Amino acid sequence: MSENDDQPTVPGATPEPQPPGHEGPMALPPQDPTLQFGVPPAGFGVPPVGGYEAPPPFGDQYGAPPAATPPADGWRGRLRSASGFQRGLLVGVAFALVIGLGVWLANSGGSSPAASSGPSANPNFTFPNPSPGQVGANPSPSETGKKKKGKSGKTAAGGGPIPAYTPGGPQPAVVAAASLPGVTSADPSVTCPAATVNVSTADQLTQALAAAQPGTVIQLADGTYSGNFSGTAVGTADQPVFLCGGSGAVLDGGSRDTSGGYVFHLDNAAYWRLVGFTVQDGQKGVVLDHTDFTVIQGLTVQHLGDEGIHLREFSDDDLVLNNTVTDTGSLNPKFGEGIYIGTAQSNWCTYTACQQDYSNNNVIRGNTISKTTAENVDIKEGTTGGALIGNSFDGSSFSPKGATGWVNAKGNDYLIKGNTGHNSSQDGFQTHQILSGWGQDNVFEGNTAVVNGPGYGFHFTPVNGNVWTCDNTVQGAGAGNGNIPCAAAP
């Protein structure tokens, strides 16, 4: 689940009452029935053109013809004999036609309807969306012009029309994953270099984090570091910032309720390496906000009020590798996810200035996630192009209000491959659409789903181009392997 997955109800528009005097159409003065726009008057003497047949005489339709005899000199005489109101009406209609034609030409660039590039002329045409700052405006994944505090803007992956799944073809999810080192590398793990700073107390750790710069390597001695800790340094690809320790180095928030806060928080940072230590006893474990190109590796994250690891607020290109996440959600079972990517649409105005949370291209690989009250991994609407590879899931501790599947994919173009799940209260792998345009085109390949529950191994609601391939294995799913047939494996 999310902080709040419920969608607000937008009340329907109510027509405004008409002011007095506008309850119905305006009554016009009687007009000359022989004055017909676009139809030659009787006796005008114009022969039929292109199959046109003149209407029958007035007497055949409406009874006796009008008493007045039409002037013998045609339309000029009719115009001269028209009343002032009729002449004014003609001038007004002509003026409106000229103005309307000018506006149409200005908006269309002077092109004719046949030359336009509308939906009927171009099958790949997509209507433009409102700006992503408008919550509920169905922002498109292609709207990726985000800015990050203290860093230059980046272009996120994803967007554009999504082709149908083709076995072995260039699937967007597969293509996106193939560009991520965390997926393509046989061993993407990092090794801590020699320490530049050694710490053994909470105060020393706080000072070292505040002073960190590219190339800093902080080594934690075994022991308990009580409090909440944060980093904001921006490393580089060549000189990341390291925080390293063994599992005996324990960062402890002191409480699983709101007073426990975020045990470790990276905010507006980049190129960090968090390796080996333990994070426990806070409201949330490890939270990344505005943080890119960071590796969270080999941590033990446990005993938390809400979620274990959260990538949020435009955090891109991060790798969550070989961690153990367990015992989450003791404060609020609905929020007890193991690993959480993005932000629920209902909280975009709280965390991302009412923009969709573009936390894209993140890789979740080789993690062991269990005893979570909500999903083992929750992928939010607004996120695109990440991957879940080779993780181990267990849903034995799901809360009825927290989760009904190990993975809930509400983003787009994720590759979910080679994972193993055991025990669920309902389904194994799920997709959902919380917001129009999201929860689609995700690919599930080579997973093992031992559901031991009443639902499906793969349950897509709605289908939205999501695919599970026939190389997945499903056991113990009471409703069946999937709510749609599997697709040929690539």
N, C-alpha and C positions, 0 to 999 in steps of 0.2 A: 504494500500500500504506500501512500505518500503521506506527507504531513497532512494533506487533505485532498483526497481524490474526488470529492464531491464537486460537481459542477454547479455554479450558481444558476438559478432559473431567471431567465430574462423575460420580464412581463411583455405580453404582446401590446402592440400599439393600439390605441383607441381612437377612432375617427373623431375629429373635433366637430362640435355642433356648428351648423351653418348660422351665420348672423341673420337677423330679421330681413326679409326681403330676398333671401337667396335659397329658399326652400326648394325651388324648382327652376326649370329653364326659363329664361327671359322670354316674354311674349313679344313678337315682332309685329310691326304693322303689316297689313295685307300687301302682298306683292303680286306683280304681274305674272300669272302662271305661264306665260309664253317665254319668260326669261329663264332659260335652263343652261347652266354652265356645262360646257362640253357636249351639248346636244344641239344640232342645227334646228332652229325653229321651223315649224311647218311653213311651207312655202318659200323657204330660203333658197331653194334651187340648187343645193349641193348634192351631187350624185353620191351613192354609197361608195365608201372606200374601205378596202380590206375586209369585206364581208359585213360592213355596218348596215343595219337595216333601220330606217327611220321609224320612230314610234308611230302608232296609229293616231289618227286625228283625235283631238281632245274629246270630241263628242263620243267616240267609241269607248273612252275610259271613264270619263267623269260626267257624262250627260251632255247638256247643251254647250256649245263652244262659247267663249266669252263674247260679250256684246261688242267690245271694241275691235275694230279691224286693224291689223298690224300695218304700220306704215309701209308704203310701197318701196321706199329706198333702203330696206334691209336693216342691218344692225346699227348703222349710223342714226337712222331715224328713230329706232328703238331707244338708243342712248339719249337722243335729244328729248324724247318724250318721257324718259324716266324721271321719277321724283328726285328731289334733293337727297332724301335718305338713301334711295337706291344707288345714286351716283356715289355717295359717300361710302356705302358698303362695298361697292366695287373697288374703289380706290384703296380702302383698308385691306381688303383681301389681297389685292395685287402687291401692296407694300409688304404685307406679312410673308407672302411667297418669296419676294426678293430677299428679305432679311433671312428667312429660314434657309434659302439656298446658299447664301453667303456663309452662314454659320456652319452648315454641313460641309461646304468646301474647305473651310478653315480647319475643321477638326479632322477631315480625312486626307488633308494634304493635297486636295484636288483630284484624288483618284476616284475612279468609278467603282461602284459596288463589286463588279466582277473582278477588279484588280486588287481588292482589299486582301489583307492577310488574316481574316477572321477565322474562327474555328472551323467553318466548313471548307475553307481553302487550304488550311494547314493542320494536319492531324496532330502535330506536336505543339500546337498553340496552347498556352496556359494563361488564364486570366491573371492579371497582376493582383497581388494581395495588399491589404493595408500594411502600414509599417509594423514591424514586430513589436513595437512598444504598446500596441493596442491589445490588451488582454481579451481573449475570446474572438479575435479577428481572423482566426485561422491562418496564422503566419506560415509562410512556406519555408521548407528546409533550405531553399536557395537563398533566403535573405540572410546573408552571413556577414554583413558589415558591422561587426562589433568592435568596440574599443575597450581596452583594458586599462585600468588605472596604472600609471607609471610605466606602461609598456605600449609599444606601437600596436595598432590594430592588426588582426590576423584574418586570413580568409579560412573559414572552416570548410570541411569537406561536405559533400552531399548536395542535393538540390537537382532540379530539372526533372523532366518526365522520366518515369521509371519503367523500363521495358519489362515484359513478361519473363518469367523464369524459363531459361533454356538450359537443359542439362549440358554441363560442360561449357556453357557460354559465359559471356562477360557479365555475370551478375553484379549489380552495384555493390552489394554487401561483400562479395568475394573480392572484387576489384579493390574496394576500400581497404579490406583487411590485408591484401597483398602489398599495400604501401606502408604498413605499420611494422617497424622493426620488432616490436613486441610479439608479433605473430610470425614473421618470416624467419627470425633468428632461431637456430637450433637451441641456443642457450643464451637468452637475453639477460641473464643475471649479472649483477655488478659485484665488484670486490672492493672492500674499503681499503684505501691507501693508509700509509702511516699517519698517525694522528698529528695534527698541528696544535690541538688543544685537548688536554685530558681533564675530565670533570668527574667529581664524585659526590657533589651536593646539589640540591635544587637551586641554590643561589648561583653557584658556578655555572650550571647549565643555562639559567636565564641570562646571565651575562654573556656567555659564549654565543648563544643564539642571537642576541642583540648586536654583537660585534661581527657576526659572520659576513663573509664576503666571498667572491668567487675563489675557489680553491681551499676554503676552510674545511678541515676534517675534525669533527668533534667526536671524541671517543668517550663513551659512558662506561664507568666502572660499575661492577655489580652493586646493587643496592636499590633502595626505594627513593624515588624523586617525587615528593608530594607537591601537588599543585597543578596549575594549568600552564602550558608552555606553547610558545608561538615563534614562528620565524617569518621574516619578510624579505630576506636577501634574495637577489636575483643573480644566480650563477650563470655560467655559460656552458656550451656543449663541451668545451675543452677543460673547463674548470668548474665542475659542479660543486655544490655544497653538500658535504656528507655529515650525517648524524648516525653513528654506529654504536652497537653494543650487543652483548649477548642477551639471551632470554632472562638472565638474572638481573639485568638492568631494567627496573620497573618504573614506568611513569604512571603515577597513581593520582586520579582526580579527587579521591576522598569521598565521593558520594555519587550514587547513581541517579539522584534527582537533579533538578535544574541547578542546584548549587554546585554540582560537580562540573558543569560546563563542558567545554571541549578539552579533552586531555592534551591533545597535540593539534595545533592549528597552523597551517601555512596559508598566508593571506597575501595576494598580490606578489607571489614569488615565482621562481622558475629554476629548473635544473637542480633540484634537490635529490638526495639519495638517502632514504630512511631505511636502515638495515638492521635487522636482528633483534631488537629489543622488545619489551612487553609494554602494552598500553592497556590500562584497566581502570575500573571504578570511577567512571565519569558519566555524565548524561550522554555524551557522544565520544567516540574513540578518537579517530584521526579524521580531520576535516580539511579539505583543500578548497580554498576559494581563490579564484583568479590565478590559478597556479598551473603552469604548463611544464611539459618535458621532465616530469618528476617520476621517480621509481620508489614504490613502497614495497619492500621486499623482506620476506622472512620474519615479519612481525607476528607476535601473538597478541591479538586484540580480543579482550574478553570482559565479562561482568559489567555490562553497560545498561543504562536506562533506556536509550534509544538505539540508533544504528551504530554499526562498528566502524566502517570506512565510508566516507562520503566525498565524492568528487562533485563540486558544485560551483556555481557562479562563473561560468565560462572557463572551466578548467579543461584544457585540451591536451591530447597526446601524452597522457600519463599511463604508466604501467603499474598495475597492482599484481604482484608476482609472489607466488609460493608463501602466502600468509595463512595463518590459522585464525579464523574468526568464529567465536562461539559465545553463547550465553548473552544474548542481546534482548532488549525490549522489556526489562523488568519494570521500568517506569510507565511506559505506555506500549502495550503489545502491538498496537497498530503501526507504531513507528520503529519496530525492532528489526529492521533489515540488516542483513550481514554486510553487503556492499550495495551502495546506492549511487546511481549516476544521474546527475541533473537535479532539477527542481520541479515539483508539481506545478502545473499551470496555475492552480489556485494561490500559489505563493510567489509567482513571478514579480508581483509588485512589492513584495517584502524583500526579496534577495537580488533581483536583477533589474530594478528600475522599470518594471512592467514589460521588459523584453523577455522573449523565450530564452531559456538557459541553454546557450550553445556550448554544452560540455561535450565535445565531439572527439572522435578518434581515440578513445580510451580503450585499453586492453586489460582484461581481467583474466589472468592465466595461472593455472596450477594451484589455486587456492583451495583450502579445505574449510567448508562453511557448514556449521551445524548449530543446533539449539538456538535457532532464531525464531522469534515469535511472528515475524513477518517474512517476506520473501528472502531467500538466500541472496539473490541479486535482483534489484529493482532498477529497470531502465526507464527513464522518464521521457514523456513527450517533450519535443524540442531538441532532443539529442540525436546525433546522426553518426553512422559510420564507424562504430566500435566493434569489439570482438570479445567473446567469452570462449576461452580455449582451455580444455583439459582440466576443468575444475571438478571438485567433488562436493555434492550437495546432500543434505539430509533435512527432511521436513518433519521429523518426528515431533518437534516442539511448536509447530504452527499454532497460533491463536486463531479461533474462529473469526475474529475481527481483523486479523493481521494478514493472512495469506491463504491462498488455495493452490499454490504452485511454487516450485523452486525458483523459476525465472519468470518475470512478468515484463515482457518487452513492449513498451509503449512508444519507443523511439523508432527510427527508420534505418534500414540498411545495415543491420547488425549481422555478423557472422557468429553463430553459436554452434560450436563444433567440438566434438570429442569429450564432452562433459558426461559425468555419471551422477545420477540422482537416485536416492533411496527414500521411500516413505513420504507420502503426501496425504493431506486431508482430502484432496480432491484430484487435481491434475498434476502432471509433471511440468511441462513447459507451456507457457501461455503467451498470447499477445492480446492486447486490449487497445481500443481507440478511445482515449479520453478527449481528444481534440481532433477536429476534422483535419485530415492530411497527415496524421501521425499514427503510429502503430502499424506500419506497413513495410512490405518488401524485406522482411528479415528472413534469413536462411538458416535452417537447423540441419546440420549434417553430422552423421557418425556419432550421435549421442546414445547413451544407454539410460533408459528410463525404467527403473523398477518402482512402479508407482505404489503398489499395495494400497490402493485407494479406489473410490467409486468412479472417478472421472476418466479423462483421456490421457494418453501419453503426451499428445500435442493437441492443444485446444486454442484455436484462433478465432477471436470474436471482435469484429468480423474478420473474414479471410484476408482482404486487403492486400493481396499479392504475397502474403507470407507463405513459406514453403517448408515442409519437412521432407527430407529425401528418404528413399527406401533403404539406405544403409544405416538408419537409426534402428535401435533395438528397444522394444517395449515389452514389459512384463507386468502382470498384476494390475492392469488398468481396467476397471470394471466396465466402463463405457466403450472401450475399444482403443485401438492404437492412436487414432486421430479423428477429429471431426470432419476432416477432408482426407482424400486419398493421398498417399505419399507420391512424390515425384521421383523420376529416375535419378539416381545418384550421378554426380558429375564424373 
